[in-house]
Amino acid sequence: MRIVTLLTLCAVLWCSQGRKQEECLNQHITPPMIKDMMETSELIQKSLPKDNAPFHRILGKLKNCSKKLNVADFKRILEIYNEHVFQKLWKNNSQQLPKMFMGSFLRLKYKMEICETEGSQTLSLCGEENLKTIEDTIKMLQPKSLLKAQSEFRQVLVWISIAMDKSRTHEIH
């Protein structure tokens, strides 16, 4: 009986930490910020030359479990993109759109770091299984493929929005 009680208590504490992180996302990250980042990303993509070469989706493995991603996963994804995509892609770029995007991106990354401290700082099972492979794949990308990886980042923003919506659903019910 004591074991059941202990397991129940652990489950309740674990769930409440997840809710605290989701609530933190809602407090610190506004939907207009995410929307602005998505629009800026799209404008950057449109300003680049068309590339019809086939491209294997990098984030495809996360798509199946995207609703199970937690704040620690998002923080790690942001770190990977910052280090291996955006810093390489726009290292010496003085264009306005990338600068605007990176300003918002760095704010998002900072706010994700704040929210991570509100609960579990452990990657989800999905994150553990896939993020190392994704990072290794991104590290090996050629410059042209970095542009395609940048376009895939919009999907990460969608997943963050979904995570934010989960806490709004909790508040309503």
PEWO-V157685 format. One line per field, one symbol per residue. phi: phi as a letter, one per 30 degrees, with the letter a starting at -180 (. if undefined). burial: I if it has 9 or more other C-alpha atoms within 8 Angstrom, else O. Layout:
phi = ???
burial = ???
//
This chain:
phi = .dddddddddddddddddddddddeddccceddddddddddddddddcddbcddbdeddeddedbddcdcdddddddddddddccddddcecccddddddddddddddddddddddddadccddeededcddddddddecddeddddddddddedddddddddddeddddddd
burial = OOOOOOOOOOOOOIOOIIIIIIIIIIOOIOOOIIOOIIOIIIIIIOOOOOOOOOOOOIOOOIOOIOOOIIIIIIIIIIIIIIIIIIIOIOOOOOOOIIIIIIOIIOOIIOIIIOIIIIIIOOIIOIIIOIIOOIIOIIOOIOOOIIIIIIIIOIOIIOIIIIIIOIIIOOOOO
//
